Amino acid sequence: MIIAFSVTPLGAGANVGRAVAEAVRIVRASGLPNHTDAMFTTVEGEWDEVMGVVKQATDAVIAVAPRCSLVLKADIRPGVTDAMTAKVATIERYLAHE
């Protein structure tokens, strides 16, 4: 499964970077394949491990903010691994042939 998620502190002031960085640190420490960009962090693995990482990242934000927003998008395909890079590789192949 691949989950793209965004966790944003609310009610903790304008500077949310430190709390978001702590959430990303948790994802990276998980050892699961992941990627962070300006909008989302994407993580790949089995349901329980991915959802556990999302929960830990959310808990880290809640520890420093009275409220948070969590946005999730999931691609659930049992038995598929390395989809995070395979999907991008497929698009790159199509782009290379244009």
Contacts in CASP RR format, 6 or more apart in sequence:
PFRMAT RR
TARGET T0000
AUTHOR 0000-0000-0000
METHOD contacts of the structure
MODEL  1
MIIAFSVTPLGAGANVGRAVAEAVRIVRASGLPNHTDAMFTTVEGEWDEV
MGVVKQATDAVIAVAPRCSLVLKADIRPGVTDAMTAKVATIERYLAHE
1 44 0 8 1.000
1 45 0 8 1.000
1 46 0 8 1.000
1 47 0 8 1.000
1 50 0 8 1.000
1 74 0 8 1.000
1 75 0 8 1.000
1 76 0 8 1.000
1 77 0 8 1.000
2 42 0 8 1.000
2 43 0 8 1.000
2 44 0 8 1.000
2 45 0 8 1.000
2 74 0 8 1.000
2 75 0 8 1.000
2 83 0 8 1.000
2 84 0 8 1.000
3 42 0 8 1.000
3 43 0 8 1.000
3 44 0 8 1.000
3 50 0 8 1.000
3 51 0 8 1.000
3 54 0 8 1.000
3 72 0 8 1.000
3 73 0 8 1.000
3 74 0 8 1.000
3 75 0 8 1.000
4 40 0 8 1.000
4 41 0 8 1.000
4 42 0 8 1.000
4 72 0 8 1.000
4 73 0 8 1.000
4 74 0 8 1.000
5 40 0 8 1.000
5 41 0 8 1.000
5 42 0 8 1.000
5 43 0 8 1.000
5 54 0 8 1.000
5 57 0 8 1.000
5 70 0 8 1.000
5 71 0 8 1.000
5 72 0 8 1.000
5 73 0 8 1.000
6 39 0 8 1.000
6 40 0 8 1.000
6 41 0 8 1.000
6 69 0 8 1.000
6 70 0 8 1.000
6 71 0 8 1.000
7 20 0 8 1.000
7 23 0 8 1.000
7 54 0 8 1.000
7 57 0 8 1.000
7 58 0 8 1.000
7 61 0 8 1.000
7 68 0 8 1.000
7 69 0 8 1.000
7 70 0 8 1.000
7 71 0 8 1.000
8 16 0 8 1.000
8 20 0 8 1.000
8 61 0 8 1.000
8 68 0 8 1.000
8 69 0 8 1.000
8 70 0 8 1.000
9 16 0 8 1.000
9 19 0 8 1.000
9 20 0 8 1.000
9 61 0 8 1.000
9 64 0 8 1.000
9 65 0 8 1.000
9 67 0 8 1.000
9 68 0 8 1.000
10 65 0 8 1.000
10 66 0 8 1.000
10 67 0 8 1.000
10 68 0 8 1.000
10 69 0 8 1.000
11 65 0 8 1.000
11 66 0 8 1.000
11 67 0 8 1.000
12 19 0 8 1.000
12 64 0 8 1.000
12 65 0 8 1.000
12 66 0 8 1.000
16 65 0 8 1.000
18 64 0 8 1.000
19 60 0 8 1.000
19 61 0 8 1.000
19 64 0 8 1.000
19 65 0 8 1.000
20 61 0 8 1.000
22 60 0 8 1.000
22 61 0 8 1.000
22 64 0 8 1.000
23 41 0 8 1.000
23 57 0 8 1.000
23 58 0 8 1.000
23 60 0 8 1.000
23 61 0 8 1.000
24 36 0 8 1.000
24 41 0 8 1.000
24 57 0 8 1.000
26 53 0 8 1.000
26 56 0 8 1.000
26 57 0 8 1.000
26 60 0 8 1.000
27 34 0 8 1.000
27 36 0 8 1.000
27 41 0 8 1.000
27 43 0 8 1.000
27 53 0 8 1.000
27 57 0 8 1.000
28 34 0 8 1.000
30 43 0 8 1.000
30 49 0 8 1.000
30 53 0 8 1.000
30 56 0 8 1.000
32 43 0 8 1.000
32 44 0 8 1.000
32 45 0 8 1.000
32 49 0 8 1.000
32 50 0 8 1.000
32 53 0 8 1.000
33 43 0 8 1.000
33 44 0 8 1.000
33 45 0 8 1.000
33 82 0 8 1.000
33 84 0 8 1.000
33 85 0 8 1.000
34 41 0 8 1.000
34 42 0 8 1.000
34 43 0 8 1.000
34 44 0 8 1.000
35 41 0 8 1.000
35 42 0 8 1.000
35 84 0 8 1.000
36 42 0 8 1.000
40 71 0 8 1.000
40 73 0 8 1.000
41 57 0 8 1.000
42 84 0 8 1.000
43 50 0 8 1.000
43 53 0 8 1.000
43 54 0 8 1.000
44 50 0 8 1.000
44 81 0 8 1.000
44 82 0 8 1.000
44 83 0 8 1.000
44 84 0 8 1.000
45 81 0 8 1.000
47 76 0 8 1.000
54 70 0 8 1.000
54 72 0 8 1.000
58 68 0 8 1.000
58 70 0 8 1.000
61 68 0 8 1.000
62 68 0 8 1.000
75 83 0 8 1.000
77 83 0 8 1.000
END
